[in-house]
Amino acid sequence: MSARHVVALTRLESAWFTYTGGNSSVMRVRVVSAVEVDANGEPGSVMQVGRDGVVVACGDRAVRLVTVQPAGKSEMSAGAWANGARLPASLA
């Protein structure tokens, strides 16, 4: 799906992803410009991980996960979630 579609779903509180068997809700996301990251990855793949969030490829561009809510936990920054989930600091 397109990056704009993902943004719209987060506004409806119905965007989520699965990582290591648990579902996490995406609470806030923003479209990433082509200047920030090369958005030519496979849709759904993690392209970059950092303190400011996790960049995920979409059908046409990429989005930066800003705030997520793991199953059974409080809302947190995507960077803090990535650190706790032990995602590599950068996949790009």
C-alpha positions in Angstrom: 0.0 0.0 0.0 1.1 3.6 -0.4 2.8 5.6 2.3 -0.2 8.0 2.3 -2.5 5.1 2.9 -0.5 4.0 5.9 -0.7 7.5 7.3 -4.5 7.5 6.9 -4.7 4.1 8.7 -2.8 5.4 11.7 -5.3 8.2 12.0 -8.0 5.6 12.2 -6.0 3.6 14.7 -6.0 0.5 12.6 -2.4 0.3 11.4 -0.3 -2.5 13.0 2.6 -4.9 12.4 3.8 -8.2 13.8 7.3 -8.6 15.2 8.5 -11.8 16.9 5.0 -13.1 17.2 3.4 -10.1 18.8 1.1 -7.4 17.2 2.0 -3.8 17.8 -0.1 -0.8 16.9 1.3 2.1 14.9 0.2 5.2 16.7 2.0 7.9 14.7 3.9 7.8 11.4 5.1 10.3 8.8 6.0 10.0 5.2 9.7 10.0 4.5 11.1 12.2 1.7 13.3 10.7 -0.9 16.1 13.0 0.4 16.0 11.3 3.8 16.3 7.7 2.6 16.4 5.7 -0.6 12.9 4.3 -0.6 13.4 1.5 -3.1 13.2 -1.4 -0.6 10.7 -4.3 -0.7 7.3 -3.0 0.8 7.2 -3.9 4.5 10.9 -4.1 4.9 12.8 -2.2 7.6 15.2 0.2 5.8 16.6 2.2 8.7 16.5 2.2 12.5 17.5 5.2 14.7 16.5 7.3 17.7 14.1 9.2 15.6 12.2 6.1 14.5 12.1 3.1 12.2 11.8 3.6 8.4 9.7 1.1 6.6 9.4 0.8 2.8 5.9 1.1 1.4 4.5 0.5 -2.1 5.5 3.9 -3.4 7.7 5.6 -0.8 8.6 5.0 2.9 7.2 5.9 6.3 9.0 6.6 9.5 7.3 4.9 12.5 7.3 7.6 15.2 5.2 6.1 18.0 4.2 2.5 18.5 2.2 0.5 21.1 3.4 -3.1 21.6 0.8 -5.6 22.6 0.0 -5.2 26.3 2.3 -2.2 26.8 2.1 1.5 26.8 2.6 3.7 23.8 6.3 4.5 23.2 8.7 6.1 20.7 9.5 3.8 17.8 13.2 4.3 18.5 12.8 3.1 22.1 10.8 0.1 20.9 13.5 -0.7 18.3 16.1 -0.5 21.0 14.2 -2.9 23.3 13.4 -5.2 20.4 17.1 -5.2 19.7 16.8 -4.1 16.1 20.2 -3.2 14.5 21.0 0.6 14.8 20.9 0.9 11.0 19.9 -1.5 8.3 20.5 0.9 5.4 
